[in-house]
Amino acid sequence: MGGLTVNNNINKELSKKIKSSKTQSTSTRRSFLKLAGTTAAVAGGSALSAPFISDANAAAGHKWKVQSTWDAGTTGYTLFEEWCQSFKERSGGELSIQPFAAKSVAADNNALFDSVRNGVLQGMNPFTLYWAGKIPASVFLSSYPVGPDQPAQWDTMFYGLGLLEKAREIYAKFGLVYVGPIQHDANIIHSKIPVSSVEDFKGLKLRVPGGMVSEVFQSFGASTVSLPGSDIFPALEKGTIDAADYVGPAVNWDLGFGQVTKHILFGPPGLMSVYQPVDLMDLTVNKRAWDKLSPAMQQFVEDQVKTYSLDHYVSIQKRNVEALKKFTDSGSTVSRMGQADLDKFRQAAIPIWYKWAKKDANASAVFKIQLDYMMNGIMGYISPSDIKGQSL
């Protein structure tokens, strides 16, 4: 708050100068304003790192409660907690965020969505895909089977090809503001029995997030169930499920998966997952809470989300390397799908892409952005023959 005191003193000094001499020379005015600007920039560094607090309401500070779908104690939640707790200092006191782990305020995902809409919570940090039942387009706001599979491709679509604007348009209908995507990891499969190809999915009792991902695995004969992350360990331990998709090695090690499974399935070399290679999270905020921020502070939050997305992703990838060694040292084996499996996944997935894209106009619009990108010569993921007979 030291920067605020200095700025107030500058404003008082400026007022006195204006009252005492309305006829001061141009050179004098310029000298004073130059001095004021220099002093504000030096004051605690806050003028450089956060928007200027321009009124008493903003100076009093906004306080948000934001719940993540990360479980307490995991690598993901630790990073999220640190980020939230840095906001008060970064914003010069204008915005503070109190973080909550999964189930802390809202007991499940449906309750989380409604709690943010109703203002019980001001924001949430969910896996975007979780809203497939409420917002069909959300299956295309995070990666899906054999779609765009690199983090940079998703950043390009959101920040360069209009996907962010479309997401905000969709969320606005629910009284929510989709602030931005947050990169974290791919999803991998841990199993109690060996799984190395699509043929091994037949009869497998598998936890997946639902939606399009579930349907693709079902097409290969898997029996799928949707469970929150905190319920996966006991389900594996009891044998209720044979295998579970969840995030990457770092968080899955934190959750104890190495104690109840001995097999890990990745995609082909260079691709951790063929079914959810870029499992995006996001920051979504109650619109009323968002509108209380100044435009400068809204831009500041957007910029912070972009920065956090990179930090979050890189930090988790580093810890993945460390965690995978822990898995293998404790006896887990790693298998990889081959190119043939990838081709079979794409063949099974494409009709399901179109099925979900036709659920409503928003889903079609979002998918069209991605389809055009995948068919562009830059990507070359999809050819006209791949989608022959399909239409939106």
Secondary structure, DSSP 8 states (H G I E B T S, - for coil): -HHHHHHHHHHHHHHHHHHH-TT--HHHHHHHHHHHHHHHHHSTTHHHHS----SHHHHH-EEEEEEESS-TTSHHHHHHHHHHHTHHHHTTTSEEEEEE-TTSSSSSHHHHHHHHHHTSSSEEE-BGGGGTTT-GGGGGSS--TTS--SHHHHHHHHHHSSHHHHHHHHHHTTTEEEEEEE-----EEEESS---SGGGGTT-EEE--SHHHHHHHHHTT-EEE---GGGHHHHHHHTS-SEEEES-HHHHHHTTHHHH--EEEE-STT-S-SS-SS--EEEEEEHHHHHTS-HHHHHHHHHHHHHHHHHHHHHHHHHHHHHHHHHHHTT-EEEE--HHHHHHHHHHHHHHHHHHHTSSHHHHHHHHHHHHHHHSTTT----TTTTTT---
